[in-house]
Amino acid sequence: MKYLNLKTSCFLSAICLLFSISTALAQTNGKIKGTITTSEGDPAAGVNVVLKNSKYGTVTNDDGSFELNRVKPNTYSLQISLTGYETTEQEVVVAESETANVNLKLKVSNKELQEVVINSKKSILSKKTDYVARMPLKNLENPQVYSVIHKELLLEQVAVNIETAIRNSPGAIPVTFPSGGIGITFRGFTTGVNARNGMETASGRSSIDLSNVERIEIMKGPSGTLFGSSVSSFGGVVNLVTKKPFETAANEVSYTTGSFNTNRLTADINTPLNKDKTVLFRINMAVNREKSFLDYGFNNTLAISPSLTYKASDKLTFNIDAELFNVNNTRRTYNTYTAASGITNPTDLKIDYKKSMFHDDNDAKTSATKIFAQAEYEISENWKSTTVFSFVDENVERSYQSYAVWSSPTQVARRVGLWGPVFNTYTNIQENINGQFATGSIKHKLLVGGNYRLYSSNFSGGTTFTLDNIDVTTNFAPIRRKAVDAGLVLTTIPVADQETISFYACDVVNFTDKLSAMLSLRLDNFNREKVGTTEGYHQTALSPKLGLVYEIIKDQVSVFGNYMNGFQNSAPVTQPDLTQLVLDPIYAVQYEGGIKAEAFNKKLSATASYYNIKIDNATRTDAAGVTYQDAKQESKGVDLELIANPFSGLNIVAGYAYNENKVLKTSIAAGAPKNVVNFWTTYTLQNTLKGLGAGFGVNYVDKSYFATDNNFYMPSYTTYNATVFYDQSSWRVGVKFNNMSNKKYWDFYGNSQAPSNLLVNLTIKF
């Protein structure tokens, strides 16, 4: 009950706060709005707009528009400027309760503007994306909740891995799989990083390098309508947006070193390949070498990511990129606990926090190849075609994976298995048509699309087996690979190909300039081939999505509600009496409502929402081994996010998530902590010693259960992190102190996490 009261109190407080903001914003004296264009007549984004000798100022949006609110009645000189270019001024008269419209032209060309904007820092408040809705839809117009984590924020935090990056989204907790991949838990469910530039990708066995990441988009709630079952989970979708070429020659080399023998070298090279700048090339590279904080273990990676943009004409643009990622590392141990062990959480174990039971010659060697090609064609002023091809190949040469079965706080059985060769390939071809039109006074933004998916796999490996049973309080030796190889029996398991054909449509209907509705529907036709003696199966899923948005204050505050749907395909089950149970796709539906704000001249972005996700036809198995498709699960909670830049130099990123995820109304779901808090703030000096700054962050994760029997849990934890940096036009140096309080904590699989550690980064820009 105390958690429910806390949830309700926080949610109502946030709603009151945002309504207070909307009320305050509505009580203005006057307003100035307008559009800034380039010398060629196109929208000019990122241009400074200020009223001279006053406190009023802002920056133009992506469409060149700007708005100044609560302006006292007077005559002002409106000044527009861009560093390195001629400043333009115009007199403007503001009257009480009236709007003054101003349209000005900046004396700069489109190419010059792009060069300046590309090389300036992007605001961490921006939620501009074409991937979340697969159409150009502003955050305030979108009935779905999502977070955007920009590379600029990761630079402030000296983030060298995706686990650090993910914690900037409310409720998001990284999970490292025993297979070596990465997952993220939010809204009570775990999902992989399954989308790259809006298309299917894989990271279950190879993880991810941040060197080619422009931003990370985390979409909350079941998202089967636009992304399908292979990309989304019932919690949502995680989409990586990669770095793209631009028209200015710019290069950057960065080196990071620190605790645990960390040595990381990255390079970002961008250049046009012809005088007309119609062919653009960029390549990102990263070499990473580090030891584990454990007495055994390491992580060595190499990433190479070239990309090319070809502007064939004013209407046709091609984008091609590839990503080659090689990994040689050790996997973390998967810990399990017998019912009679008496263990309730990892603090009961008598093993040293930094002790490994397995030698680092039990390693893994994996690779991933990802190819993405896109053709974007402007059919007319209001219609566009986007054709995309994506191929992902995740390969495992070998993967030694260790397991620990604890029978008491001191006794453990050590097990090891070997997987490989294993390969998984994902091929997707997608076509999207986007357009805008009107039916009378009602405006429409329409998306119609189709996707063909082919999944192929081959699986080889050895069954895990127990090597010994030890007392961890004695002086035991780590298990070597030689002992593992002596007992392995390798087998090859055939895996059936999967083929999916999908069609989807979405219509955003603007009844007025403030009221809109989103109507979406997806049809998935899934087919798994027969392999060996295992029969194939065929399923069809229908996934709707509905949303409603009302902007209380245009372009500043909106309230929203949504109905979202997700699904998972389920193979038939052979019952103990050898009959076949043909399963339906498992569906999850979400109802959500909340409020969004982008206020105070784009200095604040906030979201508050309450959601309820229900699954009514999950599968369960009784004690006799009989499977039923009638299990029920409910995940409900609150998401709060605040991102602010109150004044120049100060940035704040904060979030709180409450989740209550229950199975059959009694058991709390595994890996679903109730309360998660994230906070990060930085301040950078703007005058004397300009560029010198410091940051501080806190992350809190509530306890979570290992299984639905709720007998074993991972303790709650709070970590503190800090950074100091000095950022100049041609170089940057940063120092990061992680886990300052040296907190001992464990991930979902019972693995101890890194103690206090230090990172130092030097970046040269030329």
C-alpha positions in Angstrom: 0.0 0.0 0.0 2.9 2.4 0.8 4.2 2.0 -2.8 0.7 2.6 -4.2 0.4 5.8 -2.1 3.9 6.9 -3.2 3.0 6.3 -6.8 -0.3 8.1 -6.6 1.2 11.0 -4.7 4.1 11.4 -7.2 1.8 11.2 -10.2 -0.7 13.7 -8.9 2.1 16.1 -7.8 3.6 15.9 -11.3 0.2 16.5 -12.9 -0.4 19.5 -10.6 3.1 20.9 -11.4 2.6 20.6 -15.2 -0.9 22.2 -15.0 0.6 25.0 -12.9 3.2 25.5 -15.7 0.4 25.6 -18.3 -1.6 28.1 -16.2 1.4 30.3 -15.7 2.2 30.2 -19.4 -1.3 31.1 -20.3 -1.2 34.3 -18.2 1.0 36.3 -20.6 1.0 39.9 -21.6 1.9 39.5 -25.2 3.6 37.2 -27.6 6.1 37.3 -30.6 6.2 34.5 -33.0 7.6 34.0 -36.5 9.8 32.2 -38.9 13.4 32.6 -39.8 14.5 31.5 -43.3 17.9 31.3 -45.1 18.9 33.5 -48.0 17.5 30.7 -50.2 14.1 30.8 -48.5 14.4 27.5 -46.5 13.8 27.1 -42.8 16.7 28.2 -40.6 17.0 26.0 -37.5 19.2 26.7 -34.5 19.3 30.5 -35.0 19.5 32.8 -31.9 16.5 35.1 -31.5 16.6 37.8 -28.8 15.0 41.1 -27.8 17.8 43.5 -27.2 18.2 44.9 -23.7 15.7 42.4 -22.3 15.6 38.9 -20.7 13.7 37.4 -23.7 15.5 35.0 -26.0 15.1 31.7 -27.8 16.4 29.5 -30.6 14.5 28.6 -33.8 13.0 25.1 -34.2 13.7 22.6 -37.0 11.1 24.3 -39.2 12.7 27.8 -38.5 9.8 28.9 -36.2 10.2 30.6 -32.9 8.0 32.0 -30.2 8.6 34.4 -27.3 5.9 34.3 -24.6 4.9 36.5 -21.6 6.5 39.6 -23.2 5.6 42.8 -21.6 3.9 45.4 -23.8 6.6 47.7 -25.4 8.6 48.4 -28.5 11.6 46.2 -28.9 14.5 45.6 -31.3 14.3 41.9 -32.4 17.8 40.6 -33.2 18.6 37.3 -35.0 22.1 36.0 -35.2 24.3 33.1 -35.9 27.9 32.9 -34.9 30.2 34.1 -37.7 27.4 35.7 -39.8 25.8 39.1 -40.1 23.3 40.0 -37.4 19.9 41.2 -38.5 17.5 43.4 -36.5 13.9 44.6 -36.8 11.7 46.7 -34.7 8.6 44.9 -33.2 5.7 46.3 -31.2 4.2 44.1 -28.5 0.6 44.8 -27.4 -1.1 43.3 -24.3 -2.8 40.0 -25.0 -1.8 40.2 -28.7 0.6 38.3 -30.9 3.2 40.1 -33.0 4.1 38.1 -36.1 7.6 38.6 -37.5 9.3 36.8 -40.5 12.9 37.5 -41.2 15.6 36.3 -43.5 19.0 35.3 -42.3 21.9 36.3 -44.6 23.3 32.8 -44.8 23.0 30.0 -47.3 21.6 26.5 -46.6 25.0 24.9 -46.8 26.6 27.4 -44.5 23.8 27.1 -42.0 24.1 23.3 -42.0 27.8 23.5 -41.4 27.3 25.7 -38.4 24.5 23.7 -36.9 26.2 20.4 -37.3 29.3 21.5 -35.5 27.4 23.1 -32.6 26.2 21.1 -29.6 22.6 19.8 -29.9 20.3 20.4 -27.1 19.8 17.4 -24.8 16.1 18.5 -24.6 15.4 17.7 -28.3 13.0 14.8 -28.9 13.0 15.2 -32.7 12.8 11.8 -34.4 11.3 10.3 -37.5 11.6 6.7 -36.1 9.3 6.6 -33.1 6.1 7.2 -35.2 7.8 6.4 -38.6 6.7 9.9 -39.6 7.7 13.5 -38.7 5.6 13.9 -35.5 6.6 16.3 -32.7 6.8 15.0 -29.1 3.8 17.1 -28.1 1.7 15.6 -31.0 2.7 12.0 -30.2 0.4 10.1 -27.7 3.3 7.7 -26.9 5.9 8.2 -24.2 9.5 8.0 -25.2 13.0 9.2 -24.1 15.9 10.3 -26.3 19.5 10.0 -25.0 21.8 12.1 -27.1 25.5 11.6 -27.6 26.1 15.0 -26.1 24.8 13.7 -22.8 27.0 10.6 -23.1 30.0 12.9 -23.7 29.3 14.8 -20.5 29.2 11.4 -18.6 32.3 9.9 -20.2 30.1 6.9 -21.1 32.1 4.1 -22.6 29.4 1.4 -22.6 25.7 1.2 -23.3 24.9 0.2 -19.7 25.9 3.7 -18.5 23.9 5.3 -21.3 20.6 3.4 -20.7 20.3 4.6 -17.1 19.4 8.1 -18.4 15.9 7.0 -19.3 13.3 6.8 -16.5 12.9 3.2 -15.2 15.5 1.7 -17.6 17.9 -0.8 -16.1 20.6 -2.6 -18.1 20.8 -6.4 -18.1 23.9 -8.3 -19.3 22.8 -11.7 -20.6 25.0 -14.8 -19.8 25.3 -15.1 -23.6 27.2 -11.8 -23.7 24.4 -9.5 -25.1 22.6 -6.6 -23.6 19.0 -6.1 -22.6 17.0 -3.3 -20.9 14.3 -3.7 -18.4 11.5 -1.1 -18.1 7.8 -1.2 -17.4 8.3 -4.6 -15.9 9.6 -6.3 -19.0 13.0 -6.9 -20.6 13.8 -6.2 -24.2 17.0 -6.3 -26.3 18.4 -3.5 -28.3 16.4 -4.8 -31.3 16.1 -1.7 -33.5 18.8 0.2 -35.5 17.6 3.2 -37.5 14.1 1.9 -37.1 15.0 -1.6 -38.5 15.5 -4.9 -36.9 19.0 -5.6 -35.4 20.5 -8.0 -32.9 22.7 -7.7 -29.8 21.8 -10.8 -27.8 25.3 -12.4 -28.2 27.6 -9.5 -29.2 26.4 -6.4 -27.3 27.0 -2.8 -28.7 29.7 -0.2 -29.0 28.7 3.5 -28.5 31.2 4.8 -31.1 28.7 5.0 -33.9 25.6 6.0 -31.8 24.1 9.5 -32.4 21.3 8.9 -30.0 19.3 6.2 -28.2 15.5 6.2 -28.4 13.5 4.3 -25.8 9.8 3.9 -26.7 7.6 3.0 -23.7 4.8 0.5 -23.9 3.8 -2.4 -26.3 4.8 -1.3 -29.8 3.9 -4.2 -32.0 1.8 -1.9 -34.4 4.7 -0.2 -36.0 7.6 -2.5 -35.1 6.3 -6.0 -34.9 7.0 -8.8 -32.5 10.7 -9.4 -33.4 11.7 -5.8 -32.5 9.4 -4.9 -29.6 8.7 -6.4 -26.2 5.7 -5.7 -24.0 7.7 -3.0 -22.3 8.6 -1.2 -25.5 11.3 -0.7 -28.1 15.0 0.4 -27.9 16.2 2.0 -31.1 19.8 3.1 -31.9 20.2 6.0 -34.4 23.7 5.9 -36.0 25.9 8.8 -37.0 25.3 10.1 -40.5 27.7 12.0 -42.9 27.4 15.8 -43.2 28.7 18.4 -45.6 31.6 19.8 -43.5 35.0 18.2 -43.2 35.4 17.4 -39.5 37.6 14.9 -37.6 37.8 13.8 -34.0 40.1 11.4 -32.2 39.5 10.4 -28.6 41.4 8.3 -26.0 40.0 7.0 -22.7 42.0 5.3 -20.0 41.4 4.4 -16.4 40.7 1.7 -13.8 40.9 -2.0 -14.6 43.5 -1.4 -17.4 40.9 0.4 -19.5 42.3 1.7 -22.8 39.8 2.9 -25.4 40.7 4.7 -28.7 38.0 6.1 -31.0 38.0 8.1 -34.2 35.3 9.9 -36.1 36.3 11.0 -39.7 33.8 13.0 -41.8 34.4 14.5 -45.3 32.6 15.3 -48.5 34.0 13.4 -51.5 33.2 15.9 -54.2 33.1 19.7 -54.7 29.3 19.8 -55.0 29.1 17.9 -51.7 26.6 15.5 -53.1 28.7 12.5 -52.0 29.4 12.5 -48.3 31.5 9.9 -46.3 31.9 9.3 -42.6 33.7 6.5 -40.7 33.7 5.8 -36.9 36.1 3.4 -35.3 36.8 2.1 -31.8 39.3 -0.2 -30.2 38.6 -1.1 -26.6 40.8 -3.1 -24.2 40.0 -3.6 -20.5 40.3 -6.1 -17.7 37.5 -7.1 -15.3 37.5 -5.8 -11.7 37.4 -9.5 -10.8 40.6 -11.4 -10.5 39.9 -13.0 -13.9 38.0 -11.6 -16.9 38.5 -9.2 -19.8 36.7 -7.4 -22.6 38.4 -6.6 -25.9 36.4 -5.1 -28.8 36.9 -3.6 -32.3 34.2 -1.6 -34.1 34.4 -0.1 -37.7 31.4 1.8 -39.0 31.6 3.4 -42.5 28.6 5.4 -43.9 27.9 7.1 -47.2 25.3 9.6 -48.4 24.7 10.2 -52.1 22.3 13.0 -53.1 21.4 11.8 -56.6 19.1 14.7 -57.2 17.0 17.3 -55.3 14.4 14.6 -54.8 16.4 11.4 -54.4 18.9 10.6 -51.6 20.7 7.3 -50.8 22.1 6.4 -47.4 24.3 3.3 -47.0 26.1 2.3 -43.8 27.7 -0.8 -42.3 28.9 -1.8 -38.9 31.5 -4.4 -38.2 31.9 -5.4 -34.5 34.3 -8.0 -33.2 34.3 -9.1 -29.5 36.7 -11.3 -27.5 35.8 -11.4 -23.9 34.6 -13.4 -20.9 31.0 -13.9 -20.0 29.6 -13.3 -16.5 28.4 -16.2 -14.5 24.7 -17.2 -14.4 23.9 -17.8 -10.7 21.0 -20.0 -9.5 19.9 -21.1 -6.1 18.4 -24.4 -4.8 15.2 -24.2 -2.8 16.9 -25.7 0.3 19.9 -23.3 0.1 18.5 -20.9 2.7 19.9 -18.0 0.5 17.6 -15.0 0.2 20.0 -12.6 -1.6 23.6 -12.3 -2.8 24.8 -10.7 0.4 24.3 -14.2 2.1 27.0 -15.7 -0.1 30.5 -16.1 1.5 32.4 -15.7 -1.7 34.7 -12.6 -2.0 33.0 -9.7 -4.0 35.9 -9.6 -6.6 36.4 -13.4 -6.8 35.9 -15.3 -10.1 35.3 -19.1 -10.0 36.4 -19.4 -13.7 39.6 -18.7 -15.5 39.6 -16.1 -18.3 40.7 -18.8 -20.8 37.0 -19.7 -20.8 36.4 -16.9 -23.3 34.0 -16.0 -26.1 34.7 -14.8 -29.6 31.8 -13.2 -31.5 31.2 -10.8 -34.4 28.3 -8.8 -35.8 27.9 -7.4 -39.3 25.1 -4.9 -39.9 24.3 -3.4 -43.3 21.7 -0.7 -43.8 20.7 0.9 -47.2 18.0 3.5 -47.7 16.5 5.3 -50.7 14.4 8.4 -49.9 12.4 9.9 -52.8 10.3 13.1 -52.7 7.3 12.2 -54.7 5.8 15.7 -54.4 5.8 18.5 -51.9 3.7 16.5 -49.4 4.5 12.9 -50.3 7.7 10.9 -49.7 8.7 7.3 -50.4 11.3 5.6 -48.2 12.7 2.2 -49.2 15.0 0.4 -46.7 17.1 -2.8 -46.8 18.7 -4.1 -43.6 20.9 -7.2 -43.1 22.2 -8.3 -39.7 24.5 -11.3 -39.1 25.4 -12.1 -35.5 28.1 -14.8 -35.4 29.5 -16.8 -32.5 32.8 -18.6 -33.1 32.8 -19.9 -29.5 31.2 -18.9 -26.3 32.2 -20.6 -23.0 29.4 -19.8 -20.5 29.7 -20.5 -16.8 27.0 -21.3 -14.3 27.0 -21.5 -10.5 24.3 -23.5 -8.6 24.3 -22.6 -5.0 23.2 -25.2 -2.4 24.2 -23.1 0.6 26.0 -19.8 1.3 29.4 -21.6 1.0 28.7 -24.6 -1.3 28.4 -24.2 -5.1 28.4 -26.5 -8.1 30.4 -25.1 -11.0 29.1 -25.8 -14.4 30.3 -24.7 -17.9 28.9 -25.1 -21.4 30.3 -24.2 -24.9 28.2 -22.7 -27.6 29.4 -22.2 -31.2 29.5 -22.0 -34.0 26.2 -20.1 -33.9 24.9 -17.7 -36.4 21.7 -15.7 -36.7 20.8 -13.6 -39.8 18.0 -11.1 -40.1 17.0 -9.8 -43.5 14.4 -7.0 -43.8 13.0 -5.1 -46.7 10.7 -2.2 -45.9 8.7 0.3 -47.9 7.1 3.4 -46.3 4.9 6.1 -47.9 4.4 9.3 -45.9 2.1 12.0 -46.9 0.0 15.0 -45.8 -3.4 16.0 -47.1 -6.6 17.6 -46.0 -10.3 16.6 -46.1 -12.0 20.0 -45.7 -10.7 21.6 -42.5 -9.3 18.3 -41.2 -5.6 17.6 -41.8 -4.1 14.2 -42.1 -0.5 12.8 -41.7 -0.6 9.4 -43.3 1.9 6.5 -43.1 1.4 3.3 -45.2 4.1 0.6 -45.0 5.0 -3.0 -45.6 7.9 -5.2 -44.3 9.3 -8.6 -45.4 11.4 -10.4 -42.8 13.5 -13.6 -43.1 15.3 -15.1 -40.2 17.9 -17.9 -40.5 20.0 -19.6 -37.9 22.3 -22.4 -37.2 23.1 -23.6 -33.6 25.9 -25.8 -32.3 27.1 -26.3 -28.8 27.7 -28.6 -25.9 25.4 -29.5 -23.0 26.4 -27.8 -19.8 27.8 -30.2 -17.2 28.9 -30.0 -13.6 32.7 -30.0 -13.1 32.9 -30.0 -9.3 31.3 -28.8 -6.1 33.4 -26.5 -3.9 33.4 -24.6 -0.6 34.0 -21.0 -1.5 35.6 -20.3 1.9 38.6 -22.5 0.9 41.5 -21.7 -1.4 39.9 -23.1 -4.6 41.4 -22.7 -8.1 39.5 -21.2 -11.1 38.3 -23.7 -13.7 40.4 -23.8 -16.8 39.2 -24.3 -20.4 41.2 -27.6 -20.7 39.0 -29.2 -18.0 35.9 -28.0 -19.7 36.9 -29.3 -23.2 37.6 -32.7 -21.8 34.0 -33.2 -20.8 32.1 -31.5 -23.6 30.0 -33.4 -26.2 29.3 -31.0 -29.1 26.0 -31.3 -31.0 24.3 -29.4 -33.8 20.7 -28.4 -33.4 18.8 -27.4 -36.5 16.9 -24.2 -36.3 13.9 -23.5 -38.5 13.8 -20.5 -40.8 11.1 -17.8 -40.0 9.4 -15.6 -42.6 7.1 -12.7 -41.7 5.1 -10.5 -44.1 3.7 -7.3 -42.5 1.5 -4.4 -43.5 0.7 -1.4 -41.4 -1.0 2.0 -41.6 -1.2 5.1 -39.4 -3.3 8.2 -39.8 -2.8 11.2 -37.5 -5.9 13.2 -37.9 -5.8 16.9 -36.8 -9.3 18.0 -36.2 -8.0 21.4 -35.1 -4.5 22.8 -34.6 -4.7 21.5 -31.0 -6.8 18.3 -31.1 -5.5 15.2 -32.9 -6.1 11.5 -33.0 -3.7 8.6 -34.0 -5.3 5.6 -35.7 -3.0 2.7 -36.5 -3.2 -0.9 -37.4 -0.7 -3.7 -38.3 -1.3 -7.2 -39.9 1.5 -9.7 -39.4 1.6 -13.1 -41.2 4.2 -15.3 -39.5 5.5 -18.7 -40.8 8.1 -21.0 -39.3 9.3 -23.8 -41.5 9.4 -27.5 -40.5 12.9 -28.6 -39.3 13.8 -32.2 -38.6 10.9 -33.8 -36.7 9.6 -30.4 -35.4 6.6 -29.3 -37.3 6.3 -25.7 -38.5 3.5 -23.4 -37.7 1.6 -20.4 -39.1 0.1 -17.5 -37.2 -1.6 -14.2 -38.1 -1.7 -11.3 -35.7 -3.6 -8.1 -35.8 -2.3 -5.2 -33.7 -4.1 -1.8 -33.3 -2.9 1.4 -31.8 -5.0 4.4 -30.9 -4.1 7.8 -29.4 -5.6 11.1 -28.6 -3.7 14.4 -28.0 -5.0 17.8 -27.0 -2.6 20.7 -26.8 -3.7 22.9 -23.8 -1.2 25.5 -24.9 -0.1 25.2 -28.5 3.5 23.9 -28.9 4.0 24.0 -25.1 1.7 21.7 -23.1 -0.4 18.7 -24.2 -2.5 16.0 -22.5 -2.7 12.6 -24.1 -4.1 9.1 -23.9 -3.3 5.9 -25.7 -4.3 2.3 -26.3 -1.3 0.3 -27.5 -0.9 -3.4 -28.5 2.0 -5.8 -28.6 2.2 -9.5 -29.5 4.5 -12.5 -29.4 4.3 -15.5 -31.7 4.0 -18.9 -29.9 4.9 -22.3 -31.2 2.6 -25.3 -30.7 3.2 -27.3 -27.5 3.3 -31.1 -27.2 1.4 -32.1 -24.1 2.3 -35.1 -21.9 -0.4 -37.2 -23.7 1.4 -36.4 -27.0 -1.4 -34.2 -28.3 -0.6 -30.8 -29.8 -1.8 -27.5 -28.2 -2.0 -24.9 -30.9 -1.4 -21.5 -29.4 -2.6 -18.1 -30.3 -0.1 -15.1 -30.4 0.3 -13.8 -26.8 -1.1 -10.3 -26.7 -0.4 -7.4 -24.3 -2.5 -4.2 -24.3 -1.7 -0.9 -22.6 -3.9 2.0 -21.5 -2.0 5.1 -20.7 -2.7 8.8 -20.0 -0.6 11.8 -19.1 0.7 15.2 -19.9 3.7 16.6 -21.8 5.4 20.0 -21.6 8.0 21.8 -23.7 8.0 25.2 -22.1 9.9 28.3 -21.1 11.3 28.9 -24.6 12.3 25.2 -25.0 14.3 25.3 -21.7 12.1 22.5 -20.1 10.8 19.2 -21.3 8.7 17.1 -19.0 6.4 14.1 -19.2 4.2 12.5 -16.6 2.0 9.4 -17.3 0.2 6.5 -15.7 0.0 3.2 -17.6 -1.6 -0.2 -17.2 -0.4 -3.2 -19.3 -2.4 -6.4 -19.3 -1.7 -9.9 -20.6 -4.7 -12.3 -20.6 -3.5 -15.3 -22.6 0.1 -16.0 -21.5 1.1 -19.7 -21.2 1.6 -21.6 -18.0 2.5 -25.2 -17.1 1.1 -27.2 -14.2 2.9 -29.8 -12.0 1.9 -32.5 -14.4 3.6 -30.8 -17.3 0.3 -29.7 -19.0 0.4 -26.3 -20.8 -2.5 -23.9 -20.7 -2.9 -20.5 -22.4 -4.9 -18.7 -19.7 -2.2 -17.1 -17.5 -2.8 -13.4 -16.6 -0.2 -10.7 -15.9 -0.6 -7.0 -15.1 2.1 -4.3 -15.1 1.1 -0.8 -14.0 2.9 2.2 -12.9 4.0 5.8 -13.4 6.7 7.4 -15.6 8.1 10.9 -14.8 10.8 12.6 -16.8 12.2 16.1 -16.5 15.0 17.6 -18.7 15.8 21.2 -18.2 18.3 23.9 -19.2 17.1 26.7 -16.8 20.0 29.0 -17.9 23.0 28.8 -20.1 25.5 26.2 -18.8 23.2 24.3 -16.5 21.6 21.0 -17.7 19.4 18.7 -15.6 18.2 15.2 -16.5 15.9 13.5 -14.0 13.4 10.6 -14.0 11.3 8.5 -11.6 9.5 5.2 -12.5 7.2 3.2 -10.3 6.1 -0.2 -11.6 4.0 -3.0 -10.1 4.2 -6.1 -12.2 2.2 -9.1 -10.9 1.6 -12.6 -12.4 -1.7 -14.3 -11.5 -2.4 -11.3 -9.2 -0.1 -12.8 -6.5 3.5 -13.1 -7.5 5.7 -10.2 -8.4 7.3 -10.7 -11.8 11.0 -11.5 -12.0 13.4 -8.6 -12.6 10.9 -5.9 -12.1 11.9 -3.4 -9.4 9.2 -1.1 -8.1 11.0 2.2 -7.8 13.8 3.4 -10.1 15.3 7.0 -9.9 17.8 8.6 -12.3 19.3 12.1 -11.9 22.2 13.9 -13.7 23.2 17.5 -13.7 26.1 19.5 -15.2 27.2 23.1 -15.1 29.6 24.7 -17.5 31.2 28.1 -17.0 30.1 30.6 -19.7 32.5 33.5 -19.2 35.8 33.2 -17.3 37.3 29.8 -18.0 34.5 29.2 -20.5 34.1 25.4 -21.1 35.1 24.3 -17.6 32.4 22.3 -16.0 31.4 19.6 -13.6 28.6 17.0 -13.3 27.0 14.9 -10.7 24.6 12.0 -10.9 22.6 9.5 -8.8 20.9 6.2 -9.7 18.6 4.3 -7.4 17.2 0.8 -8.2 14.7 -0.9 -5.8 15.1 -4.6 -5.0 13.9 -7.1 -7.6 13.0 -10.8 -7.4 15.0 -13.5 -9.3 11.9 -15.6 -10.0 8.1 -15.5 -9.6 8.3 -17.6 -6.4 9.7 -14.4 -4.8 12.1 -16.4 -2.6 15.3 -14.8 -3.8 15.9 -11.1 -4.5 18.6 -8.7 -5.6 19.0 -5.9 -3.0 18.2 -2.3 -3.8 21.2 0.0 -4.4 22.2 3.7 -4.9 25.2 4.7 -6.9 26.8 8.2 -7.2 28.9 9.4 -10.1 30.7 12.7 -10.9 32.7 14.3 -13.7 34.9 17.3 -14.3 35.7 18.5 -17.8 37.2 21.3 -19.8 35.7 21.6 -23.4 37.4 23.8 -26.0 36.8 24.2 -29.7 39.8 22.0 -30.7 40.1 19.7 -27.7 38.4 18.4 -24.6 39.5 16.6 -21.4 37.2 14.9 -19.0 37.5 12.9 -15.8 34.8 10.6 -14.5 34.5 9.0 -11.1 32.0 6.1 -11.1 30.4 4.5 -8.0 31.9 7.1 -5.7 30.6 5.4 -2.5 32.1 2.1 -3.6 28.6 0.5 -3.3 28.4 -3.3 -3.6 25.5 -4.3 -5.8 24.4 -7.1 -8.2 22.7 -7.4 -11.5 19.7 -9.6 -12.2 21.9 -12.7 -12.7 23.5 -12.3 -9.3 26.8 -10.9 -10.6 28.7 -8.3 -8.5 29.1 -5.0 -10.3 32.2 -2.7 -10.6 33.4 -0.9 -7.4 34.7 2.6 -7.4 36.6 3.4 -10.6 38.1 6.3 -12.6 38.1 7.2 -16.3 40.1 10.0 -18.0 39.3 11.1 -21.5 41.2 13.3 -24.0 39.6 14.3 -27.3 41.2 16.2 -30.2 39.0 17.9 -32.8 40.3 19.1 -36.1 
